[in-house]
Amino acid sequence: MSFSENLREIIDFRGIQLKELATKTGISKNTIDNYLSGQKSLPNIENGVKIAQSLGVTVEYLVTGKNTGSNNMLSSLNQKDSTSKNILLQDKEIIELLQNLKHLKKSDFDAIKSIIKSLAKS
């Protein structure tokens, strides 16, 4: 996937608004919109680092969609979401699974949640 697709994916996963990301990074909302639309394919290094830090991912993840370094846990997960600090997002498959959960019927979601809780206890 491209930088813009990876950026969109993590923004959606975090549930962050572009205006909020712009405020956190000091990068204009229009510039972030350009990264997302692909009009400006890659940010400069400084902006890439600011975006990655604000979203709690590595620059490598934004560019490649993967973390191949020795520490595969996303470096600084969103401070507001303390439960997510324990989630290892080693690759896009986990993010895709989490995104798919949003589309389930409540009864299906509750069933999967129960299964996960049961497996985690064993």
Buried (B, 14 or more C-beta within 10 A) or exposed (E): EEBBEBBBBBBEBBEBEEEBBBEBBEBEBEBBEBBBEEEBEEBEEEBBBBBBBBBBBBBBBBBBBBBEEEEBBBBBBBEEEEEBEEBEBEBBEEBEEEEEEEEEEEEEEEEEEEEEEEEEEE
